[in-house]
Amino acid sequence: MAVNIPKQLEMKNTMNVEEIAFYLNRKREYYEKILELTRAQDEAITTNNIEGLNLIITEKVNCIKEIKDLDKLNSKIQEEIASNEGYLISDKPLNLLLKQLKSIITEVMDYDRESIRLLNSSIDNTKAKIDNQNKKRRMPLSMINHGIRPASFIDVLH
């Protein structure tokens, strides 16, 4: 039984659907790895694990490079996807892959926003601690400069 696909939904070029599916699957695998690393990144931030955070960020950068390389090698497939959007939406397996990819990317973005918020909060807390330490150091010097002598053990006994 032949499936009738409306003319506007037919593939405009001769790109193989399996090639597109393979490309989208590889891309999804990389983004899943990035999602896994992003979750670990949040944990590293909350536990102040700087070494772990550095390793995670390095691995995320490597995954991003792999995605860029995959995109460069598959520029024809990207053009095919862009020019056959209607067909891809009607093709259930490809549409499912596209939805999964979009969902993973959205989740990565949400985690990254949360990571940025955590890092900014951590930076603010560190600045506050440094300011408090600086105030404690400056206070005795300020007292000496104003002629105020801090209490000593001998003063307490008298």
C-alpha positions as CSV (number, residue, x, y, z in Angstrom):
1,M,0.0,0.0,0.0
2,A,1.6,3.3,-1.1
3,V,1.3,6.3,1.1
4,N,0.2,9.5,-0.6
5,I,2.2,12.5,0.6
6,P,0.8,15.8,-0.6
7,K,3.1,17.6,-3.1
8,Q,3.9,20.4,-0.6
9,L,5.1,17.9,2.0
10,E,7.3,15.8,-0.4
11,M,11.1,15.9,0.1
12,K,12.3,18.7,-2.2
13,N,15.8,17.1,-2.5
14,T,16.9,13.5,-2.6
15,M,18.3,13.4,0.9
16,N,17.8,10.0,2.6
17,V,15.5,10.1,5.7
18,E,17.8,7.6,7.4
19,E,20.7,10.1,7.1
20,I,18.7,12.8,8.6
21,A,17.6,10.5,11.4
22,F,21.2,9.4,12.0
23,Y,22.3,13.1,12.2
24,L,19.5,14.1,14.6
25,N,20.2,11.0,16.8
26,R,23.9,11.9,17.0
27,K,23.1,15.5,17.8
28,R,20.6,14.3,20.5
29,E,23.2,12.1,22.0
30,Y,25.6,15.0,22.3
31,Y,23.0,17.2,23.9
32,E,22.0,14.4,26.3
33,K,25.7,14.3,27.4
34,I,25.7,18.1,27.8
35,L,22.5,17.8,29.9
36,E,24.1,15.2,32.1
37,L,27.2,17.4,32.5
38,T,25.0,20.5,33.2
39,R,23.2,18.6,36.0
40,A,26.6,17.6,37.5
41,Q,27.7,21.3,37.1
42,D,24.9,22.4,39.3
43,E,26.0,19.9,42.0
44,A,29.6,21.0,41.7
45,I,28.6,24.7,42.1
46,T,26.4,24.0,45.2
47,T,29.2,22.0,46.8
48,N,31.9,24.4,45.9
49,N,33.8,21.7,44.0
50,I,36.0,24.0,41.8
51,E,38.2,21.2,40.4
52,G,35.1,19.2,39.4
53,L,33.5,22.2,37.9
54,N,36.5,22.9,35.8
55,L,36.5,19.3,34.5
56,I,32.8,19.5,33.7
57,I,33.1,22.8,31.9
58,T,36.0,21.4,29.8
59,E,34.0,18.3,28.9
60,K,31.0,20.5,28.0
61,V,33.2,22.6,25.7
62,N,34.4,19.4,24.0
63,C,30.8,18.3,23.4
64,I,30.0,21.7,21.9
65,K,33.0,21.4,19.6
66,E,31.8,17.9,18.6
67,I,28.3,19.3,17.8
68,K,29.9,22.1,15.7
69,D,32.0,19.6,13.8
70,L,29.0,17.4,13.3
71,D,27.1,20.4,11.9
72,K,30.0,21.3,9.6
73,L,30.2,17.7,8.2
74,N,26.4,17.7,7.7
75,S,25.7,21.1,6.2
76,K,23.7,19.4,3.4
77,I,21.5,17.7,5.9
78,Q,20.9,20.9,7.7
79,E,19.9,22.6,4.4
80,E,17.6,19.6,3.7
81,I,16.0,19.9,7.2
82,A,15.4,23.6,6.7
83,S,14.0,23.2,3.2
84,N,11.7,20.3,4.1
85,E,10.3,21.4,7.4
86,G,6.7,20.4,6.4
87,Y,7.8,16.9,5.5
88,L,9.8,16.5,8.7
89,I,6.8,17.5,10.8
90,S,4.6,15.0,9.0
91,D,7.2,12.2,9.4
92,K,6.5,10.9,12.9
93,P,9.9,9.4,13.7
94,L,11.8,12.5,12.5
95,N,9.3,14.8,14.2
96,L,9.7,12.9,17.5
97,L,13.5,13.3,17.2
98,L,13.2,17.0,16.6
99,K,10.9,17.4,19.6
100,Q,13.2,15.4,21.8
101,L,16.2,17.5,20.7
102,K,14.2,20.7,21.4
103,S,13.2,19.5,24.8
104,I,16.8,18.5,25.8
105,I,18.1,21.9,24.6
106,T,15.4,23.7,26.5
107,E,16.3,21.7,29.7
108,V,20.0,22.5,29.2
109,M,19.2,26.2,28.9
110,D,17.1,26.1,32.1
111,Y,19.9,24.4,34.0
112,D,22.4,26.8,32.7
113,R,20.3,29.8,33.8
114,E,20.1,28.2,37.3
115,S,23.9,27.6,37.3
116,I,24.5,31.2,36.4
117,R,22.2,32.3,39.2
118,L,24.0,30.0,41.7
119,L,27.4,31.3,40.6
120,N,26.3,35.0,40.9
121,S,24.9,34.2,44.4
122,S,28.2,32.5,45.3
123,I,30.2,35.5,44.0
124,D,28.0,37.9,46.0
125,N,28.5,35.8,49.2
126,T,32.3,35.7,48.7
127,K,32.4,39.4,48.2
128,A,30.4,39.9,51.4
129,K,32.8,37.7,53.3
130,I,35.8,39.5,52.0
131,D,34.3,42.9,52.9
132,N,33.6,41.6,56.4
133,Q,37.2,40.4,56.7
134,N,38.5,43.7,55.5
135,K,36.4,45.6,58.0
136,K,37.7,43.5,60.8
137,R,41.3,44.2,59.7
138,R,40.7,47.9,59.3
139,M,39.0,48.4,62.6
140,P,42.0,48.1,64.9
141,L,44.1,50.4,62.6
142,S,41.3,52.9,62.6
143,M,41.1,52.8,66.4
144,I,44.9,53.4,66.7
145,N,44.7,56.3,64.2
146,H,42.0,58.0,66.2
147,G,43.8,57.5,69.5
148,I,41.6,54.8,70.8
149,R,43.5,52.1,72.5
150,P,41.9,48.6,72.4
151,A,41.3,46.9,75.7
152,S,44.1,44.6,76.9
153,F,44.3,41.9,79.5
154,I,45.8,44.2,82.1
155,D,43.0,46.8,81.7
156,V,40.5,44.1,82.5
157,L,42.2,43.3,85.8
158,H,42.2,46.9,87.1
